[in-house]
Amino acid sequence: MTTEERYRRILSNHLPAQAVDWVYDYLNRYRVHFHITRGRRSKLGDYRWPQEHHEGHEISINGDLNSYLFLWVFLHEAAHLETHLRHPRVSPHGHEWQEEYRSLLAAHAALFPAEVQPTLARLTRHIPLSRTLLRQVEQTLRRYDPDYRPEEHTLLDQLPAGSRFRLKAQPDLLLESLERRRTRWLCRDTASGRQYTVAATAEVIPVPLS
């Protein structure tokens, strides 16, 4: 087996079949050091530009993602690479990055399932990118996890005001929802009384009232 065949086989284990050729060619074109890592709770992927202690572009993606979510995260990190090439001194998720990400999503939307196409079309119409629509696409793609269980993926917006919950991303906080504000909920930390705004599409763990 040649080196190219081995790399393509690895990519085919993590990507939709129709995306393997493009991703392989992309990694070669920019000589990307590409890493598939174990699952990280803090992030799904990462991009690092060339620096003194490492040569070339580096992209890492969590290897426990389903194929569509893996591609979704890859495009996010590729947008960072493209932004660095054209605008090396800008904020990580600023206007320039959003333009690059929108362009990549629009160009490769057909690689994603039909059910997310309408949301992707809405998402790529305008800058700034809608965080709500980004979250909706990601939540839909999570349904392709082999062990996906709908009851384990509750969104804050599915709970009525006054509900208590923990954030999946920050389970140490016990919060109570107070009121909806456009795309976010005003919530209160039940221990400290501090108030936070939480995205309506955040994944939560409902906590029954005692």
Beta strands, then each sheet from edge to edge (+ up, - down):
strand 1: 33-37
strand 2: 45-48
strand 3: 58-62
strand 4: 154-155
strand 5: 164-167
strand 6: 170-181
strand 7: 184-189
strand 8: 195-199
strand 9: 203-207
sheet 1: 1+ 3+ 2-
sheet 2: 4+ 9- 5+ 6- 7+ 8-
end
